[in-house]
């Protein structure tokens, strides 16, 4: 089997409310392009979390020559560029290549250079490596900036909703509060109450006040 055609597909959304159906289209697209799918790794987690269970499992499973395919670069990471490059390095140091349709295939830049390029190999290889790194850094920077923009807009929306009275804080756990008060009247310490009721000492202190 051609090792260069073995792919591991990574799918990610940020919240439990989102679904992965649209992203799964890249599985069939990869098959049409001749890839053997060795694994599909799906999870719901933030792109600014560098240690995601399924992403870690994918990296652990990688073999030399595998391709990692994702819908967009921000599915793999939204981390700041320096941290994101370290994450990508964990993939490439295994001998794997990264294919992201919205950018291009890192590790397969020959298509951009042209198969009939007349430059000798000792010149083209450093040039291709430099182009790969440049495009990758640009893509990682854009992904992080997009994440910061989305987060900022979401925070603005929350603040507006609070000002308009459309969003309230988490409702109080009345039973928990009653239990805290009861144990306080019995002379139990803050740490003792927190341990007994499986809550934080700060919650106990707040209710006591």
HUHUSUL-V837871 format. One line per field, one symbol per residue. phi: phi as a letter, one per 30 degrees, with the letter a starting at -180 (. if undefined). burial: + if it has 24 or more other ideal C-beta (glycine too) atoms within 12 Angstrom, else -. A space follows every 10 residues. Layout:
# HUHUSUL-V837871
phi->???
burial->???
This chain:
# HUHUSUL-V837871
phi->.dddccbbcc bbbdbdddbc eddddddddd ddcjdcddab cbacaddccd cceddddedd decejdcccb dbddddacde eddddddddd ddddiccccb edcaddjbde dddjdceddd ddcddddddd dedddddddd dddddddddd dddddddddd ddddidbcdd dddddddddd ddddddidde dddeddchbd edddddddd
burial->-----+++++ +++------+ --+--++--+ ----+-++++ +++-++++-+ -+-++--++- -++--+++++ +++++++++- +--++-++-+ ++---+++++ --++++++++ ---------- -------+-- ++--++--++ ++++--+--- ---------- ---------- -----+---+ --+------+ --++--+-+- ---+--+--
